[in-house]
Amino acid sequence: MTITISNLQPLIAILAGILILVMPRLLNYIVAIYLIVVGILGLGILH
């Protein structure tokens, strides 16, 4: 399976959702990291 940006965002969202359910204290960090990663991918810095 080739991982592309189209596949990466839903996988990150699922992983973040599971982590938030397990450890709700991580919500702020998970959201911040997710937004940074999506922003970097959106700018095309990482391919």
SEPA-238892 format. One record per atom (N, C-alpha, C): residue number from 1; atom name; x, y, z. Coordinates in steps of 0.001 Angstrom, whole numbers. Layout:
N
<nr NUM | atom CA | X X | Y Y | Z Z> $
...
//
This chain:
47
<nr 1 | atom N | X 835 | Y -1181 | Z 0> $
<nr 1 | atom CA | X 0 | Y 0 | Z 0> $
<nr 1 | atom C | X 882 | Y 1247 | Z 0> $
<nr 2 | atom N | X 640 | Y 2106 | Z -934> $
<nr 2 | atom CA | X 1369 | Y 3363 | Z -1015> $
<nr 2 | atom C | X 650 | Y 4404 | Z -169> $
<nr 3 | atom N | X 1401 | Y 5069 | Z 699> $
<nr 3 | atom CA | X 808 | Y 6091 | Z 1555> $
<nr 3 | atom C | X 981 | Y 7448 | Z 886> $
<nr 4 | atom N | X -138 | Y 8085 | Z 590> $
<nr 4 | atom CA | X -127 | Y 9421 | Z 7> $
<nr 4 | atom C | X -778 | Y 10384 | Z 987> $
<nr 5 | atom N | X -797 | Y 11651 | Z 631> $
<nr 5 | atom CA | X -1427 | Y 12646 | Z 1500> $
<nr 5 | atom C | X -2903 | Y 12323 | Z 1679> $
<nr 6 | atom N | X -3537 | Y 11799 | Z 638> $
<nr 6 | atom CA | X -4955 | Y 11447 | Z 727> $
<nr 6 | atom C | X -5190 | Y 10366 | Z 1776> $
<nr 7 | atom N | X -4266 | Y 9433 | Z 1906> $
<nr 7 | atom CA | X -4397 | Y 8367 | Z 2894> $
<nr 7 | atom C | X -3869 | Y 8779 | Z 4259> $
<nr 8 | atom N | X -2947 | Y 9707 | Z 4292> $
<nr 8 | atom CA | X -2271 | Y 10058 | Z 5534> $
<nr 8 | atom C | X -3174 | Y 10831 | Z 6490> $
<nr 9 | atom N | X -3943 | Y 11777 | Z 6006> $
<nr 9 | atom CA | X -4769 | Y 12591 | Z 6892> $
<nr 9 | atom C | X -5826 | Y 11783 | Z 7636> $
<nr 10 | atom N | X -6571 | Y 10880 | Z 6981> $
<nr 10 | atom CA | X -7523 | Y 10077 | Z 7743> $
<nr 10 | atom C | X -6847 | Y 9152 | Z 8757> $
<nr 11 | atom N | X -5680 | Y 8622 | Z 8419> $
<nr 11 | atom CA | X -4966 | Y 7760 | Z 9355> $
<nr 11 | atom C | X -4521 | Y 8545 | Z 10586> $
<nr 12 | atom N | X -4041 | Y 9763 | Z 10371> $
<nr 12 | atom CA | X -3640 | Y 10605 | Z 11499> $
<nr 12 | atom C | X -4855 | Y 10944 | Z 12346> $
<nr 13 | atom N | X -5989 | Y 11220 | Z 11707> $
<nr 13 | atom CA | X -7204 | Y 11560 | Z 12442> $
<nr 13 | atom C | X -7677 | Y 10382 | Z 13296> $
<nr 14 | atom N | X -7620 | Y 9175 | Z 12744> $
<nr 14 | atom CA | X -8026 | Y 7985 | Z 13503> $
<nr 14 | atom C | X -7090 | Y 7774 | Z 14687> $
<nr 15 | atom N | X -5804 | Y 7874 | Z 14453> $
<nr 15 | atom CA | X -4829 | Y 7714 | Z 15527> $
<nr 15 | atom C | X -5030 | Y 8770 | Z 16611> $
<nr 16 | atom N | X -5252 | Y 10011 | Z 16207> $
<nr 16 | atom CA | X -5474 | Y 11081 | Z 17181> $
<nr 16 | atom C | X -6749 | Y 10827 | Z 17975> $
<nr 17 | atom N | X -7800 | Y 10377 | Z 17321> $
<nr 17 | atom CA | X -9048 | Y 10076 | Z 18013> $
<nr 17 | atom C | X -8882 | Y 8986 | Z 19058> $
<nr 18 | atom N | X -8138 | Y 7944 | Z 18706> $
<nr 18 | atom CA | X -7899 | Y 6853 | Z 19656> $
<nr 18 | atom C | X -7087 | Y 7350 | Z 20851> $
<nr 19 | atom N | X -6052 | Y 8146 | Z 20586> $
<nr 19 | atom CA | X -5230 | Y 8669 | Z 21674> $
<nr 19 | atom C | X -6027 | Y 9589 | Z 22585> $
<nr 20 | atom N | X -6925 | Y 10388 | Z 22007> $
<nr 20 | atom CA | X -7751 | Y 11282 | Z 22820> $
<nr 20 | atom C | X -8691 | Y 10475 | Z 23701> $
<nr 21 | atom N | X -9241 | Y 9384 | Z 23176> $
<nr 21 | atom CA | X -10116 | Y 8542 | Z 23981> $
<nr 21 | atom C | X -9357 | Y 7885 | Z 25131> $
<nr 22 | atom N | X -8133 | Y 7458 | Z 24855> $
<nr 22 | atom CA | X -7343 | Y 6766 | Z 25874> $
<nr 22 | atom C | X -6808 | Y 7757 | Z 26911> $
<nr 23 | atom N | X -6283 | Y 8881 | Z 26445> $
<nr 23 | atom CA | X -5674 | Y 9858 | Z 27347> $
<nr 23 | atom C | X -6179 | Y 11259 | Z 26996> $
<nr 24 | atom N | X -7321 | Y 11674 | Z 27567> $
<nr 24 | atom CA | X -7906 | Y 12973 | Z 27223> $
<nr 24 | atom C | X -7007 | Y 14171 | Z 27513> $
<nr 25 | atom N | X -6034 | Y 14023 | Z 28408> $
<nr 25 | atom CA | X -5130 | Y 15136 | Z 28711> $
<nr 25 | atom C | X -4280 | Y 15519 | Z 27496> $
<nr 26 | atom N | X -4113 | Y 14604 | Z 26566> $
<nr 26 | atom CA | X -3276 | Y 14862 | Z 25391> $
<nr 26 | atom C | X -3993 | Y 15658 | Z 24303> $
<nr 27 | atom N | X -5245 | Y 16014 | Z 24531> $
<nr 27 | atom CA | X -6039 | Y 16662 | Z 23482> $
<nr 27 | atom C | X -5342 | Y 17888 | Z 22898> $
<nr 28 | atom N | X -4848 | Y 18770 | Z 23730> $
<nr 28 | atom CA | X -4207 | Y 19989 | Z 23230> $
<nr 28 | atom C | X -2986 | Y 19675 | Z 22373> $
<nr 29 | atom N | X -2171 | Y 18736 | Z 22840> $
<nr 29 | atom CA | X -961 | Y 18391 | Z 22096> $
<nr 29 | atom C | X -1294 | Y 17708 | Z 20779> $
<nr 30 | atom N | X -2268 | Y 16807 | Z 20800> $
<nr 30 | atom CA | X -2632 | Y 16076 | Z 19590> $
<nr 30 | atom C | X -3191 | Y 17032 | Z 18541> $
<nr 31 | atom N | X -4051 | Y 17939 | Z 18963> $
<nr 31 | atom CA | X -4623 | Y 18905 | Z 18019> $
<nr 31 | atom C | X -3531 | Y 19802 | Z 17456> $
<nr 32 | atom N | X -2625 | Y 20265 | Z 18308> $
<nr 32 | atom CA | X -1551 | Y 21139 | Z 17842> $
<nr 32 | atom C | X -645 | Y 20420 | Z 16846> $
<nr 33 | atom N | X -254 | Y 19200 | Z 17160> $
<nr 33 | atom CA | X 610 | Y 18437 | Z 16258> $
<nr 33 | atom C | X -109 | Y 18154 | Z 14945> $
<nr 34 | atom N | X -1394 | Y 17797 | Z 15017> $
<nr 34 | atom CA | X -2173 | Y 17518 | Z 13808> $
<nr 34 | atom C | X -2239 | Y 18759 | Z 12921> $
<nr 35 | atom N | X -2501 | Y 19904 | Z 13510> $
<nr 35 | atom CA | X -2587 | Y 21128 | Z 12715> $
<nr 35 | atom C | X -1250 | Y 21488 | Z 12084> $
<nr 36 | atom N | X -163 | Y 21286 | Z 12807> $
<nr 36 | atom CA | X 1160 | Y 21565 | Z 12254> $
<nr 36 | atom C | X 1455 | Y 20632 | Z 11086> $
<nr 37 | atom N | X 1168 | Y 19339 | Z 11256> $
<nr 37 | atom CA | X 1435 | Y 18366 | Z 10186> $
<nr 37 | atom C | X 591 | Y 18669 | Z 8960> $
<nr 38 | atom N | X -692 | Y 18960 | Z 9151> $
<nr 38 | atom CA | X -1572 | Y 19266 | Z 8014> $
<nr 38 | atom C | X -1097 | Y 20544 | Z 7316> $
<nr 39 | atom N | X -654 | Y 21527 | Z 8091> $
<nr 39 | atom CA | X -140 | Y 22747 | Z 7493> $
<nr 39 | atom C | X 1113 | Y 22522 | Z 6679> $
<nr 40 | atom N | X 2020 | Y 21721 | Z 7205> $
<nr 40 | atom CA | X 3254 | Y 21414 | Z 6469> $
<nr 40 | atom C | X 2937 | Y 20643 | Z 5189> $
<nr 41 | atom N | X 2047 | Y 19654 | Z 5294> $
<nr 41 | atom CA | X 1665 | Y 18888 | Z 4109> $
<nr 41 | atom C | X 949 | Y 19773 | Z 3099> $
<nr 42 | atom N | X 116 | Y 20691 | Z 3593> $
<nr 42 | atom CA | X -615 | Y 21586 | Z 2695> $
<nr 42 | atom C | X 315 | Y 22537 | Z 1958> $
<nr 43 | atom N | X 1384 | Y 22962 | Z 2604> $
<nr 43 | atom CA | X 2340 | Y 23853 | Z 1944> $
<nr 43 | atom C | X 3243 | Y 23095 | Z 980> $
<nr 44 | atom N | X 3254 | Y 21787 | Z 1075> $
<nr 44 | atom CA | X 4068 | Y 20996 | Z 169> $
<nr 44 | atom C | X 5506 | Y 20859 | Z 613> $
<nr 45 | atom N | X 5799 | Y 21183 | Z 1872> $
<nr 45 | atom CA | X 7174 | Y 21062 | Z 2362> $
<nr 45 | atom C | X 7580 | Y 19602 | Z 2437> $
<nr 46 | atom N | X 6658 | Y 18742 | Z 2908> $
<nr 46 | atom CA | X 6886 | Y 17299 | Z 2909> $
<nr 46 | atom C | X 6053 | Y 16688 | Z 1800> $
<nr 47 | atom N | X 6623 | Y 15742 | Z 1117> $
<nr 47 | atom CA | X 5876 | Y 15105 | Z 12> $
<nr 47 | atom C | X 5401 | Y 13756 | Z 413> $
//
